[in-house]
């Protein structure tokens, strides 16, 4: 039983025996969405026996969470406004309101001359001849998705949820999962140490880009969601604490540790089984994907900063941080009830804007169903 006011158990490695094979709720994936969901469920229904299962560590170094840009702004369609505003409320103090500046080539309602918003560091980044108009969201800003994810998972555990790391879940029909507990050999190979079968009243798949595939393989349900491999190279042009986030030509440049992290536009979905590999720039092999190189080249006029030596291109794909990101059908974070016991929760590219409120809504729905 929970609701005892005691913290949950953390199973970090295979040496810790795991004997509890029945839960009310299993959340697969402790990325940004899974960790937030776990926290909101425990806040709403502290009596729930919940297991949060994560394939990697926390936050996962290979998951999209740790790498996500963490940028909130209010440039969203009206039908998303309630959710994005709620997400901002939930972000609270974690949001550094440095302001988000959006550049544009043609005049548009709400946009003013870019010169009105000029700051010296923009000289190196953007060409005002090509993108002469802009609008500023002074309430917008950046935050660390990694530390928010960690904090949410910690809060869930404090409120009584169990957390298991280094475990790969495989879905079973009828509400349950096969949990493959992973360990690393001395030649650094990840192997399955042992597997256990767990039953849960409800299962939420919050496995990010792997979610749709997991559901298809385990439950035989085809969904409309896709995935893409996204790289976020660093741009070594000076930024400071007061620097704004810049959105232009589909790129997001976020001030980060004295430089910028570059989030490129997602060009298209990748098929399952796709292996990301580097492309060539001026004939030289680099770690950037070909699609990313193309979008950089297409936008050099507007964003000349991407064309200088400041862009870290790397010699191998591994030199450039990158991760799979889910592409939820419709483009916005969502939850989807798959059958009586299974839900799919997907963050994706716009999880920064409304992911927290979508996780909260699902948590309240699930809490209502609990005994
Ligand atoms: P989202 O933004 O939708 O939360 P993330 O990529 O941030 O997506 O998080 C997804 C998490 O799910 C990652 O930390 C990943 O390691 C984890 N994950 C993916 N597949 C599995 C699985 N089969 N079992 C357990 N965890 C998984």
Boltz pocket constraint, residues with backbone or C-beta under 6 A from the ligand:
constraints:
  - pocket:
      binder: B
      contacts: [[A, 28], [A, 29], [A, 30], [A, 31], [A, 32], [A, 33], [A, 34], [A, 53], [A, 54], [A, 55], [A, 56], [A, 57], [A, 60], [A, 63], [A, 64], [A, 65], [A, 66], [A, 167], [A, 168], [A, 169], [A, 170], [A, 206], [A, 207], [A, 208], [A, 209], [A, 210], [A, 214], [A, 324], [A, 326], [A, 345], [A, 346], [A, 347], [A, 348], [A, 351]]
      max_distance: 6.0
